[in-house]
Amino acid sequence: MLRGRWFLAALAVCALLAAGAAGCGDGGANASATPTRRATGTSTPTATTSATATDTPVPTGTPAPLATRPPPPPPTRPPATERRPPAPTQPRAAYPLSIIGRDTRFNTNRLVAPARTLVRLTFANQDAGVRHNIAIVDSTSRALVRTEIKAGPAVDVVDFTTPGPGSYNFFCDVHPRQMSGTLVVQ
């Protein structure tokens, strides 16, 4: 008798599983579960399915999910070996210095500029028909910068980078005794 109960219990579980599978949208829309009586007085459900070639499946329950594409991956940073070109930079502004040559003299005998800085030197020769220029030299008389010798009136503009702090002589190559001074670099 104990063996018969195990058999009936196993048969009931199988019948329940079959009935559940038939109702999951796999073509068992017309499936039905009907209890049958056994000699023991217990009822067990049995599943029966009937289908013909003209039957069309009728959707039951929730529809199956549609296939979807996964979202695109987030953007990635370029690898460490890939370098972007540096952004273009504005040309640095030059430190302005100006000096005038008139009556065979400079208008000043002292110019001041910061050390290791791009300088824009403007020399204006205001002596009509007289040739002048300006040259700035270091302690070994090596020229840091030199404008062209031109008859006035004329203007010459040159850019140069100042050296380290110190005093540097400037003069006119044509009139070095009358036209001279000192550039102080700080």
C-alpha positions in Angstrom: 0.0 0.0 0.0 2.9 2.3 0.8 4.4 1.6 -2.6 1.1 2.6 -4.3 0.9 5.9 -2.6 4.4 6.9 -3.8 3.4 5.9 -7.3 0.3 8.0 -7.1 2.1 11.0 -5.7 4.7 10.8 -8.5 2.0 10.5 -11.1 0.2 13.5 -9.7 3.4 15.6 -9.8 4.0 14.6 -13.4 0.5 15.5 -14.3 0.8 18.9 -12.7 4.0 19.6 -14.5 2.5 18.6 -17.8 -0.6 20.7 -17.2 1.6 23.7 -16.3 3.8 23.3 -19.4 0.7 23.1 -21.6 -0.6 26.4 -20.4 2.7 28.3 -21.1 2.0 29.3 -24.6 3.7 26.3 -26.3 0.7 25.2 -28.4 -1.4 23.9 -25.6 -4.0 26.5 -25.8 -6.7 23.9 -26.2 -5.3 21.7 -23.4 -7.6 20.7 -20.5 -7.1 19.0 -17.2 -9.9 16.7 -16.2 -10.0 14.8 -12.9 -10.5 11.0 -13.1 -11.6 8.7 -10.3 -9.5 5.8 -9.3 -10.6 2.9 -7.3 -8.8 4.3 -4.3 -11.2 7.2 -4.1 -8.6 9.9 -4.9 -8.7 12.0 -8.0 -5.7 12.8 -10.1 -5.6 15.3 -12.9 -4.7 14.0 -16.4 -3.9 16.2 -19.3 -5.4 15.7 -22.7 -4.6 17.8 -25.8 -6.5 18.0 -29.0 -5.4 19.9 -32.0 -6.3 19.9 -35.7 -4.5 21.3 -38.7 -7.0 24.2 -38.9 -6.6 25.3 -35.3 -4.6 28.5 -34.8 -2.8 29.2 -31.6 -4.6 31.7 -29.4 -2.2 33.9 -27.2 -2.6 33.3 -23.5 -1.0 35.0 -20.6 1.8 37.5 -21.2 3.5 37.6 -24.5 7.0 36.3 -24.9 9.6 39.1 -24.7 10.8 40.4 -28.0 14.5 40.1 -28.8 16.2 43.4 -28.0 19.7 44.7 -28.7 21.9 45.5 -25.8 22.7 49.1 -25.3 25.9 50.4 -26.9 29.0 50.4 -24.7 29.9 53.7 -23.1 32.6 55.8 -24.9 36.1 54.9 -23.8 39.0 57.2 -23.3 41.8 56.9 -25.8 44.6 54.6 -24.8 47.5 56.2 -22.8 49.8 55.8 -25.8 47.5 57.9 -28.0 48.3 61.6 -27.5 46.2 64.5 -28.8 48.1 67.3 -30.4 48.5 70.3 -28.1 46.0 73.1 -28.5 47.3 76.0 -30.5 48.7 78.8 -28.3 48.5 82.5 -28.8 51.9 84.1 -29.5 53.1 85.6 -26.4 53.1 89.3 -26.2 56.5 90.9 -26.3 57.6 93.3 -23.7 57.7 96.7 -25.4 60.8 99.0 -25.4 61.3 102.1 -27.5 64.1 104.5 -28.0 64.5 107.6 -30.2 67.6 108.9 -32.0 67.5 112.7 -32.5 70.2 115.4 -32.8 72.8 112.6 -32.7 71.6 111.4 -29.2 69.3 108.8 -27.8 66.3 110.2 -25.9 67.4 108.1 -22.8 70.6 106.5 -21.7 68.8 103.8 -19.6 66.4 101.1 -20.6 64.9 98.5 -18.2 63.5 95.0 -19.1 62.7 91.8 -17.3 65.1 88.8 -17.6 64.6 86.0 -20.1 61.7 87.8 -21.7 60.7 88.3 -25.3 61.3 92.1 -26.0 60.1 94.1 -28.9 62.6 97.0 -29.4 61.4 100.0 -31.5 64.1 102.4 -32.7 62.9 105.6 -34.3 65.6 107.6 -36.1 64.3 111.2 -36.3 67.4 112.8 -37.7 66.6 113.6 -41.3 69.4 112.3 -43.6 71.6 111.1 -40.7 72.4 107.4 -40.4 71.8 105.7 -37.0 71.0 102.3 -35.5 71.1 100.7 -32.0 73.1 97.7 -30.9 72.9 96.0 -27.5 75.9 93.9 -26.5 77.0 91.7 -23.6 80.2 92.0 -21.5 82.2 90.3 -24.3 80.9 92.8 -26.9 78.8 90.0 -28.5 75.6 91.6 -29.9 72.3 90.6 -28.3 70.4 92.5 -30.9 71.3 95.1 -33.7 69.1 97.2 -36.0 70.0 98.2 -39.5 71.9 101.4 -40.0 69.5 103.7 -41.8 69.2 107.4 -42.7 66.4 109.2 -40.9 63.6 109.5 -40.7 63.2 105.8 -40.3 61.7 103.3 -37.8 63.2 99.8 -37.1 61.5 97.1 -35.0 63.3 94.0 -33.7 62.4 91.2 -31.3 64.9 89.5 -29.0 65.0 87.6 -25.8 66.8 89.2 -22.9 69.5 87.3 -21.1 69.7 86.8 -17.3 69.8 89.7 -14.9 72.6 92.2 -15.4 73.7 95.4 -17.2 74.2 95.5 -21.0 75.6 98.4 -23.1 73.8 99.8 -26.1 75.1 102.4 -28.6 74.8 103.6 -32.2 77.4 101.9 -34.5 77.9 105.2 -36.4 78.1 107.5 -33.3 79.2 105.3 -30.4 80.6 108.2 -28.2 77.6 110.5 -28.5 74.9 107.8 -28.5 75.2 105.2 -25.8 73.5 103.9 -22.7 72.7 100.8 -20.5 70.0 98.2 -20.7 69.3 96.9 -17.2 67.8 93.4 -17.1 66.1 92.5 -13.8 
